[in-house]
Amino acid sequence: MRLLGSTKYNGKEMTITDSREFLTHKDLGIDTNYYGGNIKRIGVTSNKGVYLLLDE
């Protein structure tokens, strides 16, 4: 699993529209305090194992 802290991956600018579905911390077994507790949703992209961290 790769959790992107940047919006670029393999030279492509990733945006929220690249997310196919959204998961929660619980879905992936990630502590809710991960990344300072700022992450509210995790976006699944079409790139296998690549997720976008989304705050609200």
N, C-alpha and C positions, 0 to 999 in steps of 0.2 A: 504494500500500500504506500502511495506517495501522497502526503498532505501538502498541497501547494501553499507556500507563503508568499508567492508571487503570482502575477496574472499571466505570466508567459511560460509555456511548456513546449519544448521542441520548436522554438521560433514562432509559435502561434499565440496570439493574444487570447486568453481564455476569459469568457464573461459568464454571467449567470445563465445566459441562453444556451451555453454548452452543457448545462446540467440536464440530465434526463429524468432524474428523480432526486428527492431530498431525503436524507437520513438524519437521525438524531445521534447524539453521543452514545446512547444506550444501544442503538443498532450495531455500532462498531466496537462497543466495549471501551470507549474512550472516556476518561475521567472528565466530569463537567468543568473542572478547573483547568483543563488543558488550554494552552495558549492564553493564559490569564483569565479564563472564564468568558472571553469575548465571543466565542463561536456559538452561534445559535442553531445553525443548520449545516449539514455537510452535503454538498452537491456531487452526485455521481456523474462522471463524464463518459463519453463514448470510448475514451482511452482506458483500457483495462487497468484497474488498480490506481487510477488517478482521480483524486477527489478535490473539490474546491471547498475551502473553509469560508463560510459566510457569516458575517455578523449583521446585526439588525439595529 
